[in-house]
Amino acid sequence: MRILLVEDDRRIRQDVQAALASAGYVVEAVGDGEDAWFRGSTEDYAAVVLDLGLPGLDGMSLLKRWRGEGRVFPVLILTARGTWRERVEGIDAGADDYLPKPFVMEELLARLRAVLRRHGGHAAAEIAVGDVVLDPRQIRVTRNGTALSLSPQEYRLVSYLMHNAGRVVSQQELAEHLQAEHYERESNAVEVLVGRVRRKLGGGFIETRRGFGYLVGGA
């Protein structure tokens, strides 16, 4: 899943980016509001982690602009200014959660998992589709209780499809959430990856909708 991290403090940005990458996310990190606005307006992200104190375009204005444009990805706000009035303003502007600085990295990851679950319509910490269970906390996929050995790309594929269970996901959308922004995407890379995952999870888990994309949890 592709996450946009917007944080102007270089050290915090690097630390959060490393933690998100270790948790299985594809991360694009930027340090100013104008760059973040352009990316969020033109690219699809699973979620945004947004600092409010940004140069150029501040985080609150950035969030309001995105929501005004109809961008619906979940947003987790980070800020050193943690007054209740500011939290209310952020939530009213369209934020999905709020984490004051300083914060513990494990809490940031837990809150991000929660907003991603809610955005996908999932309430429980684990996401189950049939006998396949995704546990984002452990970065683990099991089938009938047995853990599967998946590469990072295979895990990201399963995770994204299961977070979007019941919805057909196009090849292009999958490719965008599986690789870093400058990765050279081969035309058949997603097909090859889906084939590998099917051999590990069983051929019926991922359905192909010809001309449209892939689906898990279909009727």
C-alpha positions in Angstrom: 0.0 0.0 0.0 1.3 3.4 -1.0 1.6 6.0 1.7 2.3 9.7 1.3 4.4 11.1 4.2 4.4 14.9 4.5 6.9 16.1 7.2 9.3 19.0 7.0 11.6 17.8 9.9 14.2 15.7 8.1 15.0 13.5 11.0 11.4 12.7 11.8 10.7 12.2 8.1 13.5 9.7 7.8 12.5 7.8 11.0 8.9 7.6 10.0 9.7 6.6 6.5 11.9 3.8 7.7 9.3 2.5 10.2 6.6 2.5 7.5 8.8 0.7 5.0 9.6 -1.9 7.7 5.9 -2.4 8.3 5.4 -3.3 4.6 4.3 0.0 3.1 5.5 1.8 0.0 6.4 5.3 1.1 6.8 8.6 -0.8 8.1 11.3 1.5 8.1 15.0 0.9 9.0 18.0 3.1 6.8 20.9 1.9 3.2 21.6 1.3 3.2 22.6 -2.3 4.9 19.4 -3.4 2.5 17.4 -1.2 -0.5 19.1 -2.6 0.5 18.3 -6.2 1.2 14.6 -5.4 -2.0 14.2 -3.4 -4.1 15.9 -6.2 -2.6 13.8 -9.0 -1.8 10.4 -7.5 -3.7 7.8 -5.6 -2.5 6.9 -2.1 -3.9 4.4 0.4 -3.4 7.1 3.2 -1.5 10.3 4.0 0.5 11.0 7.2 0.5 14.8 7.4 2.4 17.2 9.5 0.6 20.6 10.1 3.7 22.8 10.4 4.9 22.9 6.8 6.7 25.5 4.8 4.9 27.1 1.9 1.4 25.6 2.3 0.6 24.6 5.9 -0.9 21.2 6.6 -4.4 22.4 7.6 -4.8 24.4 4.4 -3.4 21.5 2.4 -6.0 19.1 4.0 -8.8 21.5 3.3 -7.7 21.9 -0.4 -7.6 18.1 -0.9 -11.0 17.6 0.6 -12.4 20.5 -1.5 -11.0 18.7 -4.6 -12.9 15.5 -3.6 -9.8 13.6 -2.5 -11.0 10.9 0.0 -7.9 9.1 1.1 -7.6 8.8 4.9 -5.3 11.4 6.6 -3.5 10.9 9.9 -2.3 14.3 11.2 1.0 14.8 13.1 1.6 18.0 14.9 3.5 19.5 17.8 0.6 21.9 18.4 -1.9 19.6 20.2 -4.6 21.9 21.6 -8.1 20.5 21.6 -9.3 23.4 19.4 -6.7 22.5 16.7 -7.7 18.8 16.9 -11.3 19.7 16.4 -10.4 22.0 13.5 -8.4 19.2 11.9 -11.1 16.6 12.3 -13.7 19.1 10.9 -11.4 19.8 8.0 -11.5 16.1 7.1 -8.7 14.4 9.1 -9.3 10.8 10.1 -7.1 10.8 13.2 -4.7 13.0 15.1 -1.4 12.2 16.8 0.5 14.9 18.8 4.3 15.1 18.8 6.3 13.6 20.4 4.9 10.2 19.6 5.9 6.6 19.9 6.3 4.9 16.5 4.3 1.9 17.5 1.3 4.2 18.1 1.7 5.9 14.8 1.7 2.5 13.0 -1.4 1.3 15.0 -3.3 4.5 14.2 -2.4 4.2 10.5 -3.6 0.5 10.4 -6.8 1.7 12.1 -7.6 4.4 9.5 -6.8 2.1 6.7 -9.1 -0.6 8.1 -11.9 1.9 8.6 -11.5 3.3 5.2 -11.9 -0.2 3.8 -14.9 -0.9 5.9 -13.1 -3.3 8.3 -13.6 -3.1 12.0 -11.3 -5.9 13.4 -7.5 -5.7 13.6 -7.3 -8.8 11.3 -8.9 -8.9 7.9 -10.4 -12.3 6.8 -11.5 -13.3 3.4 -12.7 -16.9 3.5 -10.0 -18.9 5.2 -7.3 -16.4 4.4 -6.4 -14.0 7.3 -4.3 -10.8 7.0 -2.6 -9.5 10.2 -1.0 -6.1 9.4 0.4 -6.0 13.0 2.6 -9.0 12.3 2.9 -8.4 8.6 1.6 -12.0 8.2 -0.9 -13.9 6.0 -2.3 -17.2 7.1 -4.6 -19.8 5.5 -6.4 -22.2 7.7 -4.2 -21.0 10.5 -0.9 -21.8 8.7 1.4 -18.9 8.0 2.4 -18.4 4.4 5.9 -17.5 3.2 5.4 -14.4 1.1 7.9 -12.0 -0.4 7.5 -8.2 0.5 5.8 -7.6 -2.9 3.6 -10.7 -2.5 2.5 -9.5 0.9 1.8 -6.0 -0.4 -0.4 -7.5 -3.2 -2.4 -9.6 -0.8 -2.7 -6.8 1.7 -4.0 -4.3 -0.8 -6.5 -6.7 -2.3 -7.8 -7.7 1.1 -8.1 -4.1 2.3 -10.2 -3.6 -0.8 -12.1 -6.9 -0.7 -15.2 -6.9 -2.8 -13.9 -4.2 -5.2 -12.2 -4.9 -8.6 -8.7 -3.4 -8.5 -7.1 -2.6 -11.9 -3.6 -3.6 -12.8 -2.5 0.0 -12.9 -3.8 0.7 -9.4 -2.1 -2.4 -8.1 1.2 -1.5 -9.7 1.1 2.0 -8.1 0.7 0.5 -4.6 3.3 -2.2 -5.0 6.4 -0.3 -6.0 8.3 2.8 -5.3 7.6 5.9 -7.4 10.6 5.6 -9.7 10.4 1.8 -10.2 10.3 0.8 -13.9 7.1 -1.2 -14.1 7.0 -3.9 -16.7 3.6 -4.4 -18.4 3.3 -8.0 -17.1 4.8 -7.6 -13.7 1.5 -7.6 -11.9 0.3 -10.7 -13.8 3.5 -12.5 -12.8 3.1 -11.5 -9.2 -0.5 -12.6 -9.1 0.5 -15.9 -10.6 3.0 -16.5 -7.8 0.5 -15.6 -5.1 -2.1 -17.9 -6.6 0.3 -20.8 -6.4 0.7 -20.1 -2.6 -2.9 -19.3 -1.7 -4.8 -21.4 -4.2 -6.1 -20.4 -7.6 -9.6 -19.4 -6.5 -8.5 -16.7 -4.0 -7.8 -14.0 -6.5 -10.3 -13.7 -9.3 -9.5 -12.1 -12.7 -12.1 -9.9 -14.2 -11.0 -9.6 -17.8 -10.4 -6.1 -19.0 -11.0 -4.7 -15.5 -8.6 -6.2 -12.9 -8.5 -8.4 -9.9 -10.9 -9.2 -7.1 -10.9 -11.0 -3.7 -14.0 -11.7 -1.7 -16.3 -11.5 -4.7 -19.9 -12.8 -4.5 
